[in-house]
Structure formats: structure tokens, C-alpha cells
Amino acid sequence: MFQSGPLQTVYTQYINVGQVGMRASMVTWVTDNRLCDDPTGVGIGFGLAVSQGTTHGDKSAVIGQVSGGEFVGITCSDPTLANLADVAGMFTDKYSDSENMAVASMGDIWVAPVGIVAAGNPVYYNSVTGQLGPSSISNAVILTNARWMTSLPNSQPSYINFNGLAVVRLGASAQ
């Protein structure tokens, strides 16, 4: 009788805590579908702040606040994107212009903050790059009704490593 070999022979010792743009908890979660409005042609990454865009109509969302529109959410990761470069040279972890893009407007989401953040503090984003961080971030715009749920560097026991990521809670009361 033929017996096949194992499907997987190498295992990581620990599972990743989270990835940029992933849901971080099971609290109430609201995600909207938006059309990527990318005037620069470099794509919009996961875990970045986006605001109301104009290029693709009412469902358009653009990085940061370059359109002058209101904040609409943080881009979510999409594990269905192919891990290949397309004709524009785009790779995974980015949405290309006019693609459907998942945008979280409520809930806990993993992001890669710029700078040191502390749990319970307000969240700011760079109006040009969409990166999140503390009030000292350049081109800072405060996210009302949002707060950091974890600190970076993290204050957890040394055996827990957030790999440079922190959790942002978006929501009506941010509690």
C-alpha cells in the first residue's frame, strides 16, 4: 500500500500575534467596501487611514486626507490578493487604483504605528501617508472616537512580541 509523506514538515514555534490590517479582536466590527482612489499609482497599503475620495464616485477612498475629505476608516488586509506583481508592479498588501478595498470603520485592527504609542491614548494619522501614530506624527490629524488598545513598544510580558504592531479601536465610544 502506498503511503504519502507528510504535507508539512516545518512548523513555526509560535503563531503570529497579528498582521497589518487584520482584525484584532471580536468586538463589534463594521467593514465597508470602498473603491481604491490612488492618484499616485503606488497603491494603498493595509492598516492605513483613508478618507472620502472623488475619482470613483461616492464609494471612493483615498490615502490619508489628500482629497480633503472626511476620514472613513482604516484599510483591512485582503488574503485573497495574489502574491505576484501585476503589470503596474504592485504586490500584495496593497490595493491598486479602482480595486475593491475593505475599510474598517469600527472595531479593533492591527496597524504598524509610526513612533511610540500608549494604550488608552488618542490616535492620530498622517494626512499625506495615512500612517497612524501619536500626536507627534507629521501632518497629524486626530481620529475622533479612536484610541490605542496596546502600547508600542509593548508593555506585555517579554514572551509576547507584537512585532512592531499595535491595536487601534475605532468606534462610537472607543471603549
N, CA, C and O of each residue as an XYZ file, in Angstrom:
700
protein
N       0.839     -1.178      0.000
C       0.000      0.000      0.000
C       0.883      1.241      0.000
O       1.864      1.324      0.740
N       0.517      2.206     -0.846
C       1.268      3.449     -0.926
C       0.874      4.379      0.217
O      -0.308      4.596      0.483
N       1.878      4.917      0.878
C       1.619      5.863      1.958
C       2.334      7.161      1.614
O       3.558      7.187      1.486
N       1.564      8.241      1.463
C       2.158      9.526      1.106
C       2.887     10.125      2.292
O       2.618      9.795      3.447
N       3.822     11.020      1.975
C       4.579     11.711      3.023
C       3.752     12.807      3.668
O       2.634     13.081      3.233
N       4.286     13.426      4.690
C       3.544     14.498      5.373
C       3.381     15.712      4.463
O       4.225     15.979      3.607
N       2.297     16.435      4.656
C       2.056     17.642      3.877
C       2.943     18.796      4.335
O       3.354     19.629      3.527
N       3.228     18.840      5.603
C       4.042     19.914      6.144
C       5.061     19.303      7.088
O       4.723     18.489      7.947
N       6.312     19.706      6.916
C       7.363     19.133      7.757
C       8.033     20.163      8.654
O       8.782     19.794      9.559
N       7.778     21.458      8.421
C       8.385     22.514      9.223
C       7.265     23.357      9.842
O       6.339     23.787      9.155
N       7.372     23.576     11.124
C       6.358     24.351     11.838
C       7.041     25.472     12.611
O       8.118     25.280     13.175
N       6.405     26.652     12.635
C       6.933     27.726     13.468
C       6.586     27.427     14.920
O       5.561     26.811     15.213
N       7.441     27.865     15.812
C       7.210     27.575     17.222
C       5.998     28.342     17.760
O       5.228     27.815     18.564
N       5.837     29.586     17.311
C       4.735     30.413     17.798
C       3.951     30.970     16.625
O       4.521     31.292     15.583
N       2.658     31.080     16.796
C       1.817     31.690     15.770
C       1.979     33.208     15.856
O       2.197     33.754     16.937
N       1.871     33.891     14.705
C       1.949     35.351     14.712
C       0.789     35.924     15.513
O      -0.335     35.426     15.450
N       1.080     36.978     16.264
C       0.030     37.638     17.036
C      -0.962     38.305     16.096
O      -2.173     38.195     16.287
N      -0.461     38.985     15.098
C      -1.324     39.666     14.137
C      -0.516     40.154     12.956
O       0.714     40.172     12.994
N      -1.210     40.548     11.911
C      -0.608     41.116     10.717
C      -1.272     42.466     10.468
O      -2.404     42.694     10.894
N      -0.571     43.353      9.782
C      -1.097     44.685      9.492
C      -2.432     44.564      8.756
O      -2.549     43.851      7.760
N      -3.430     45.277      9.270
C      -4.747     45.301      8.646
C      -5.685     44.186      9.061
O      -6.826     44.134      8.604
N      -5.213     43.285      9.931
C      -6.078     42.193     10.400
C      -6.972     42.637     11.547
O      -6.627     43.530     12.322
N      -8.105     42.004     11.634
C      -8.998     42.179     12.776
C      -8.240     41.719     14.016
O      -7.581     40.679     13.991
N      -8.329     42.486     15.102
C      -7.539     42.182     16.298
C      -8.351     41.564     17.431
O      -7.769     41.030     18.375
N      -9.671     41.623     17.362
C     -10.497     41.045     18.429
C     -11.893     40.774     17.878
O     -12.167     40.980     16.696
N     -12.752     40.314     18.753
C     -14.118     40.001     18.345
C     -15.122     41.073     18.771
O     -16.325     40.813     18.782
N     -14.651     42.273     19.122
C     -15.592     43.341     19.452
C     -16.392     43.690     18.198
O     -16.035     43.282     17.093
N     -17.460     44.435     18.372
C     -18.301     44.831     17.239
C     -17.437     45.374     16.114
O     -16.559     46.210     16.328
N     -17.697     44.889     14.931
C     -16.839     45.170     13.786
C     -17.689     45.624     12.613
O     -18.680     44.972     12.282
N     -17.317     46.743     11.970
C     -18.011     47.214     10.773
C     -16.967     47.447      9.687
O     -16.015     48.205      9.875
N     -17.157     46.787      8.558
C     -16.256     46.950      7.420
C     -17.082     47.338      6.210
O     -18.138     46.762      5.948
N     -16.590     48.318      5.481
C     -17.282     48.802      4.298
C     -16.438     48.488      3.067
O     -15.218     48.350      3.157
N     -17.092     48.379      1.933
C     -16.384     48.204      0.674
C     -16.208     49.579      0.038
O     -17.177     50.317     -0.141
N     -14.977     49.915     -0.298
C     -14.669     51.182     -0.954
C     -13.879     50.902     -2.224
O     -13.283     49.835     -2.368
N     -13.876     51.861     -3.144
C     -13.056     51.757     -4.348
C     -11.768     52.528     -4.120
O     -11.791     53.698     -3.735
N     -10.653     51.869     -4.357
C      -9.342     52.480     -4.142
C      -9.143     53.646     -5.104
O      -9.189     53.472     -6.322
N      -8.924     54.824     -4.554
C      -8.678     56.050     -5.306
C      -7.193     56.356     -5.113
O      -6.810     56.963     -4.113
N      -6.363     55.941     -6.060
C      -4.909     56.032     -5.915
C      -4.304     56.944     -6.980
O      -3.865     56.464     -8.025
N      -4.276     58.254     -6.729
C      -3.756     59.179     -7.734
C      -2.245     59.039     -7.975
O      -1.748     59.469     -9.016
N      -1.518     58.449     -7.034
C      -0.061     58.329     -7.178
C       0.351     57.104     -7.976
O       1.448     57.078     -8.533
N      -0.509     56.080     -8.045
C      -0.183     54.870     -8.775
C       0.695     53.886     -8.025
O       1.188     52.928     -8.621
N       0.905     54.098     -6.726
C       1.746     53.177     -5.943
C       0.925     52.229     -5.078
O       1.486     51.336     -4.443
N      -0.380     52.405     -5.041
C      -1.242     51.540     -4.251
C      -1.475     52.065     -2.850
O      -0.742     52.930     -2.370
N      -2.494     51.539     -2.200
C      -2.807     51.885     -0.811
C      -2.608     50.631      0.019
O      -3.251     49.609     -0.222
N      -1.715     50.707      0.999
C      -1.366     49.561      1.829
C      -2.415     49.230      2.875
O      -3.377     49.970      3.078
N      -2.203     48.092      3.535
C      -3.086     47.645      4.610
C      -2.774     48.415      5.888
O      -1.630     48.810      6.115
N      -3.792     48.628      6.725
C      -3.602     49.270      8.019
C      -3.321     50.756      7.945
O      -2.655     51.302      8.824
N      -3.818     51.423      6.909
C      -3.612     52.860      6.740
C      -4.940     53.604      6.762
O      -5.978     53.060      6.385
N      -4.892     54.855      7.208
C      -6.089     55.692      7.252
C      -6.445     56.159      5.844
O      -5.576     56.551      5.065
N      -7.742     56.111      5.533
C      -8.227     56.608      4.247
C      -9.401     57.556      4.486
O     -10.113     57.460      5.486
N      -9.579     58.473      3.535
C     -10.676     59.436      3.632
C     -11.516     59.376      2.358
O     -11.167     58.687      1.399
N     -12.608     60.096      2.366
C     -13.517     60.114      1.219
C     -12.772     60.592     -0.020
O     -12.154     61.657     -0.009
N     -12.832     59.803     -1.083
C     -12.217     60.182     -2.350
C     -13.261     60.716     -3.307
O     -14.437     60.830     -2.963
N     -12.817     61.047     -4.525
C     -13.732     61.613     -5.512
C     -13.664     60.930     -6.872
O     -14.638     60.962     -7.623
N     -12.551     60.322     -7.198
C     -12.318     59.792     -8.547
C     -13.335     58.742     -8.978
O     -13.774     58.748    -10.128
N     -13.715     57.846     -8.079
C     -14.586     56.727     -8.442
C     -15.992     56.855     -7.841
O     -16.659     55.848     -7.607
N     -16.435     58.072     -7.597
C     -17.784     58.286     -7.096
C     -17.884     58.235     -5.579
O     -16.892     58.401     -4.869
N     -19.104     58.003     -5.093
C     -19.402     58.059     -3.662
C     -18.657     57.020     -2.843
O     -18.399     57.261     -1.664
N     -18.297     55.872     -3.414
C     -17.627     54.801     -2.677
C     -16.104     54.893     -2.769
O     -15.405     53.960     -2.374
N     -15.591     55.991     -3.279
C     -14.154     56.181     -3.459
C     -13.477     56.511     -2.124
O     -14.031     57.245     -1.305
N     -12.272     55.960     -1.914
C     -11.485     56.275     -0.712
C     -10.031     56.474     -1.115
O      -9.482     55.705     -1.903
N      -9.415     57.517     -0.563
C      -8.044     57.912     -0.908
C      -7.171     57.890      0.337
O      -7.667     58.065      1.450
N      -5.884     57.677      0.155
C      -4.933     57.593      1.262
C      -4.922     58.888      2.078
O      -5.034     59.978      1.517
N      -4.789     58.767      3.384
C      -4.700     59.943      4.254
C      -5.887     60.853      4.094
O      -7.041     60.438      4.202
N      -5.574     62.116      3.830
C      -6.637     63.098      3.640
C      -6.297     63.993      2.452
O      -6.640     65.176      2.436
N      -5.615     63.413      1.451
C      -5.170     64.215      0.317
C      -6.326     64.806     -0.480
O      -6.150     65.813     -1.166
N      -7.493     64.202     -0.401
C      -8.652     64.724     -1.129
C      -9.340     65.854     -0.375
O     -10.180     66.561     -0.932
N      -8.976     66.021      0.904
C      -9.657     66.999      1.736
C     -10.943     66.455      2.317
O     -11.646     67.165      3.035
N     -11.265     65.196      2.018
C     -12.483     64.565      2.505
C     -12.352     64.103      3.947
O     -11.273     64.153      4.538
N     -13.456     63.658      4.493
C     -13.500     63.168      5.870
C     -12.933     61.753      5.972
O     -13.011     60.970      5.025
N     -12.361     61.438      7.135
C     -11.852     60.102      7.427
C     -12.992     59.096      7.312
O     -14.084     59.334      7.828
N     -12.742     57.960      6.631
C     -13.771     56.930      6.512
C     -13.371     55.614      7.172
O     -14.238     54.786      7.451
N     -12.071     55.399      7.431
C     -11.666     54.171      8.104
C     -10.219     53.799      7.865
O      -9.425     54.588      7.354
N      -9.895     52.560      8.252
C      -8.541     52.009      8.109
C      -8.635     50.801      7.188
O      -9.511     49.952      7.354
N      -7.733     50.727      6.220
C      -7.763     49.625      5.260
C      -7.486     48.290      5.936
O      -6.596     48.178      6.778
N      -8.260     47.283      5.556
C      -8.118     45.924      6.093
C      -7.275     45.074      5.155
O      -7.193     45.340      3.956
N      -6.655     44.057      5.717
C      -5.880     43.141      4.884
C      -6.816     42.305      4.015
O      -7.977     42.086      4.360
N      -6.293     41.849      2.891
C      -7.063     41.012      1.983
C      -6.214     39.801      1.607
O      -5.360     39.896      0.726
N      -6.441     38.659      2.268
C      -5.620     37.480      1.997
C      -5.884     36.862      0.626
O      -5.193     35.921      0.236
N      -6.873     37.374     -0.114
C      -7.163     36.802     -1.425
C      -6.352     37.452     -2.540
O      -6.380     36.974     -3.675
N      -5.627     38.535     -2.242
C      -4.811     39.158     -3.277
C      -3.676     38.214     -3.656
O      -3.048     37.613     -2.784
N      -3.416     38.083     -4.932
C      -2.353     37.189     -5.397
C      -0.990     37.692     -4.944
O      -0.768     38.899     -4.850
N      -0.080     36.769     -4.664
C       1.259     37.129     -4.205
C       2.202     37.277     -5.395
O       3.315     36.751     -5.391
N       1.743     37.995     -6.406
C       2.519     38.214     -7.622
C       2.471     39.683     -7.985
O       1.538     40.393     -7.608
N       3.480     40.143     -8.720
C       3.460     41.520     -9.210
C       2.530     41.583    -10.421
O       2.568     40.701    -11.280
N       1.698     42.621    -10.492
C       0.854     42.784    -11.667
C       1.568     43.692    -12.675
O       2.741     44.017    -12.491
N       0.880     44.093    -13.718
C       1.515     44.896    -14.770
C       2.028     46.241    -14.257
O       2.956     46.811    -14.831
N       1.435     46.740    -13.194
C       1.885     48.012    -12.623
C       2.977     47.806    -11.569
O       3.447     48.773    -10.969
N       3.384     46.546    -11.341
C       4.423     46.274    -10.346
C       3.909     46.229     -8.926
O       4.699     46.298     -7.984
N       2.590     46.113     -8.744
C       2.001     46.072     -7.409
C       2.135     44.679     -6.804
O       1.982     43.676     -7.502
N       2.420     44.619     -5.508
C       2.492     43.348     -4.808
C       1.393     43.284     -3.759
O       0.628     44.234     -3.598
N       1.312     42.167     -3.046
C       0.294     42.028     -2.017
C       0.465     43.104     -0.959
O       1.464     43.823     -0.934
N      -0.505     43.197     -0.109
C      -0.549     44.196      0.953
C      -0.790     45.606      0.415
O      -0.558     46.591      1.116
N      -1.253     45.696     -0.820
C      -1.624     46.990     -1.397
C      -2.820     46.806     -2.315
O      -2.956     45.792     -3.000
N      -3.672     47.805     -2.309
C      -4.788     47.842     -3.248
C      -4.401     48.766     -4.394
O      -3.835     49.834     -4.162
N      -4.697     48.371     -5.617
C      -4.432     49.202     -6.791
C      -5.649     50.070     -7.094
O      -6.756     49.793     -6.633
N      -5.426     51.120     -7.874
C      -6.493     52.049     -8.228
C      -7.706     51.312     -8.798
O      -7.568     50.430     -9.645
N      -8.870     51.680     -8.330
C     -10.203     51.192     -8.703
C     -10.520     49.779     -8.202
O     -11.591     49.255     -8.508
N      -9.620     49.150     -7.442
C      -9.930     47.850     -6.849
C     -10.865     48.018     -5.658
O     -10.872     49.061     -5.003
N     -11.660     46.973     -5.382
C     -12.461     46.952     -4.164
C     -11.515     46.864     -2.980
O     -10.544     46.109     -3.004
N     -11.801     47.633     -1.954
C     -10.920     47.734     -0.803
C     -11.771     47.658      0.466
O     -12.731     48.413      0.620
N     -11.414     46.741      1.376
C     -12.119     46.632      2.648
C     -11.612     47.723      3.590
O     -10.405     47.877      3.781
N     -12.539     48.474      4.173
C     -12.179     49.584      5.065
C     -12.966     49.440      6.368
O     -14.197     49.450      6.366
N     -12.239     49.307      7.481
C     -12.871     49.180      8.797
C     -13.242     50.561      9.322
O     -12.411     51.468      9.351
N     -14.491     50.710      9.735
C     -14.931     51.969     10.341
C     -15.263     51.794     11.820
O     -15.516     52.767     12.531
N     -15.259     50.529     12.278
C     -15.500     50.237     13.687
C     -14.855     48.894     14.010
O     -14.916     47.955     13.216
N     -14.238     48.817     15.185
C     -13.630     47.574     15.622
C     -12.155     47.732     15.938
O     -11.606     48.831     15.852
N     -11.513     46.622     16.304
C     -10.087     46.603     16.631
C      -9.308     46.100     15.436
O      -9.661     45.081     14.842
N      -8.241     46.813     15.077
C      -7.455     46.458     13.901
C      -5.965     46.635     14.185
O      -5.560     47.599     14.836
N      -5.149     45.695     13.691
C      -3.694     45.767     13.833
C      -3.129     46.775     12.836
O      -3.484     46.755     11.657
N      -2.249     47.657     13.312
C      -1.571     48.627     12.448
C      -0.096     48.693     12.833
O       0.299     48.216     13.897
N       0.707     49.284     11.963
C       2.128     49.491     12.235
C       2.330     50.974     12.528
O       2.544     51.756     11.601
N       2.265     51.382     13.805
C       2.350     52.805     14.122
C       3.740     53.384     13.865
O       4.750     52.683     13.926
N       3.756     54.676     13.576
C       4.998     55.412     13.434
C       5.246     56.084     14.778
O       4.507     56.995     15.151
N       6.254     55.661     15.502
C       6.551     56.246     16.800
C       6.012     55.418     17.951
O       5.455     54.337     17.761
N       6.190     55.949     19.140
C       5.790     55.266     20.372
C       4.344     55.630     20.691
O       3.982     56.806     20.733
N       3.518     54.598     20.918
C       2.123     54.813     21.272
C       1.825     54.118     22.588
O       2.483     53.136     22.934
N       0.843     54.616     23.322
C       0.491     54.053     24.631
C      -0.997     53.714     24.661
O      -1.840     54.479     24.193
N      -1.289     52.554     25.220
C      -2.681     52.119     25.341
C      -3.506     53.190     26.050
O      -3.079     53.740     27.066
N      -4.682     53.481     25.512
C      -5.584     54.473     26.088
C      -5.428     55.862     25.498
O      -6.308     56.705     25.675
N      -4.325     56.124     24.795
C      -4.099     57.452     24.214
C      -4.864     57.615     22.899
O      -5.240     56.632     22.260
N      -5.090     58.884     22.502
C      -5.766     59.129     21.225
C      -4.903     58.695     20.044
O      -3.683     58.576     20.160
N      -5.551     58.464     18.919
C      -4.885     58.020     17.700
C      -4.849     59.187     16.711
O      -5.831     59.911     16.549
N      -3.710     59.352     16.060
C      -3.528     60.381     15.031
C      -3.088     59.694     13.747
O      -2.541     58.592     13.780
N      -3.329     60.350     12.617
C      -2.807     59.824     11.355
C      -2.185     60.941     10.539
O      -2.550     62.110     10.665
N      -1.227     60.550      9.691
C      -0.556     61.481      8.802
C      -1.489     61.731      7.626
O      -1.878     60.790      6.934
N      -1.851     62.980      7.394
C      -2.836     63.312      6.366
C      -2.328     63.060      4.947
O      -3.116     63.068      4.001
N      -1.016     62.835      4.785
C      -0.448     62.577      3.464
C      -0.219     61.088      3.230
O      -0.547     60.574      2.161
N       0.344     60.388      4.223
C       0.711     58.978      4.044
C      -0.321     58.003      4.593
O      -0.306     56.830      4.222
N      -1.220     58.456      5.469
C      -2.206     57.580      6.083
C      -1.667     56.759      7.237
O      -2.422     56.002      7.847
N      -0.374     56.884      7.560
C       0.205     56.135      8.674
C      -0.346     56.649      9.988
O      -0.629     57.838     10.135
N      -0.496     55.736     10.949
C      -1.033     56.087     12.258
C       0.084     56.205     13.276
O       1.141     55.592     13.120
N      -0.148     56.996     14.322
C       0.862     57.170     15.354
C       0.383     58.089     16.462
O      -0.816     58.330     16.605
N       1.337     58.608     17.256
C       0.997     59.527     18.351
C       0.799     60.950     17.815
O       0.899     61.184     16.611
N       0.525     61.876     18.699
C       0.285     63.263     18.290
C       1.496     63.914     17.635
O       1.356     64.924     16.945
N       2.681     63.352     17.840
C       3.904     63.932     17.277
C       4.141     63.533     15.819
O       5.104     63.997     15.208
N       3.289     62.688     15.256
C       3.449     62.268     13.859
C       3.312     63.479     12.943
O       2.531     64.383     13.239
N       4.055     63.516     11.836
C       3.969     64.668     10.943
C       2.598     64.724     10.268
O       1.961     63.695     10.036
N       2.161     65.934      9.961
C       0.842     66.185      9.349
C      -0.283     65.537     10.151
O      -1.212     64.973      9.573
N      -0.205     65.613     11.474
C      -1.120     64.902     12.371
C      -2.563     65.400     12.293
O      -2.839     66.598     12.341
N      -3.471     64.429     12.171
C      -4.916     64.671     12.244
C      -5.441     63.679     13.273
O      -5.170     62.483     13.172
N      -6.189     64.161     14.259
C      -6.704     63.263     15.295
C      -7.881     62.447     14.758
O      -8.714     62.949     14.003
N      -7.927     61.193     15.162
C      -9.076     60.343     14.860
C     -10.013     60.424     16.052
O      -9.723     59.866     17.110
N     -11.119     61.105     15.893
C     -12.066     61.192     16.994
C     -12.686     59.822     17.207
O     -12.856     59.062     16.253
N     -13.019     59.504     18.425
C     -13.618     58.219     18.790
C     -12.736     57.029     18.420
O     -13.225     56.000     17.953
N     -11.424     57.185     18.637
C     -10.478     56.083     18.435
C      -9.423     56.172     19.525
O      -9.103     57.256     20.012
N      -8.885     55.006     19.903
C      -7.802     55.005     20.883
C      -6.928     53.786     20.668
O      -7.336     52.804     20.047
N      -5.703     53.869     21.201
C      -4.776     52.748     21.152
C      -5.186     51.733     22.213
O      -5.424     52.091     23.366
N      -5.267     50.479     21.818
C      -5.610     49.408     22.760
C      -4.366     48.719     23.309
O      -4.415     48.098     24.371
N      -3.246     48.829     22.585
C      -1.971     48.278     23.040
C      -0.910     49.353     22.896
O      -1.100     50.339     22.184
N       0.197     49.155     23.572
C       1.306     50.103     23.521
C       2.394     49.585     22.596
O       2.483     48.385     22.333
N       3.216     50.495     22.108
C       4.392     50.123     21.339
C       5.505     51.083     21.725
O       5.328     52.286     21.537
N       6.627     50.642     22.245
C       6.902     49.230     22.468
C       5.933     48.655     23.496
O       5.494     49.333     24.425
N       5.617     47.372     23.290
C       4.570     46.783     24.113
C       5.016     46.586     25.561
O       6.188     46.334     25.839
N       4.070     46.706     26.459
C       4.340     46.576     27.894
C       3.939     45.198     28.401
O       3.853     44.973     29.608
N       3.696     44.280     27.476
C       3.303     42.922     27.842
C       4.504     42.163     28.390
O       5.631     42.648     28.298
N       4.282     40.989     28.954
C       5.424     40.162     29.375
C       6.354     39.914     28.190
O       5.910     39.904     27.042
N       7.630     39.716     28.462
C       8.641     39.620     27.408
C       8.396     38.488     26.414
O       8.916     38.540     25.299
N       7.625     37.473     26.779
C       7.382     36.373     25.854
C       6.317     36.690     24.819
O       6.096     35.899     23.901
N       5.641     37.851     24.949
C       4.667     38.276     23.940
C       5.312     39.357     23.099
O       5.742     40.384     23.625
N       5.384     39.133     21.787
C       6.015     40.078     20.883
C       5.012     40.504     19.825
O       4.496     39.666     19.084
N       4.733     41.793     19.747
C       3.772     42.303     18.781
C       4.428     42.639     17.446
O       3.753     43.121     16.536
N       5.736     42.393     17.311
C       6.457     42.600     16.044
C       6.247     43.989     15.448
O       6.047     44.122     14.240
N       6.291     45.010     16.277
C       6.152     46.375     15.788
C       4.735     46.798     15.473
O       4.523     47.838     14.849
N       3.751     46.003     15.898
C       2.358     46.327     15.631
C       1.635     46.736     16.904
O       2.051     46.387     18.009
N       0.559     47.473     16.739
C      -0.293     47.864     17.859
C      -1.744     47.803     17.386
O      -2.014     47.770     16.186
N      -2.669     47.788     18.339
C      -4.095     47.686     18.019
C      -4.769     49.037     18.203
O      -4.600     49.701     19.226
N      -5.541     49.433     17.186
C      -6.361     50.634     17.246
C      -7.812     50.204     17.348
O      -8.253     49.313     16.622
N      -8.559     50.839     18.252
C     -10.012     50.608     18.334
C     -10.726     51.796     17.717
O     -10.574     52.935     18.159
N     -11.502     51.510     16.697
C     -12.363     52.522     16.062
C     -13.780     52.269     16.549
O     -14.213     51.119     16.611
N     -14.500     53.311     16.892
C     -15.882     53.084     17.308
C     -16.516     54.306     17.910
O     -15.855     55.309     18.183
N     -17.807     54.204     18.112
C     -18.586     55.323     18.623
C     -18.082     55.799     19.983
O     -17.968     57.002     20.220
N     -17.780     54.853     20.875
C     -17.325     55.272     22.200
C     -15.862     54.927     22.426
O     -15.257     55.412     23.382
N     -15.279     54.092     21.557
C     -13.880     53.656     21.656
C     -13.562     53.098     23.033
O     -12.462     53.307     23.544
N     -14.511     52.388     23.644
C     -14.280     51.816     24.980
C     -13.889     50.373     24.881
O     -13.654     49.725     25.902
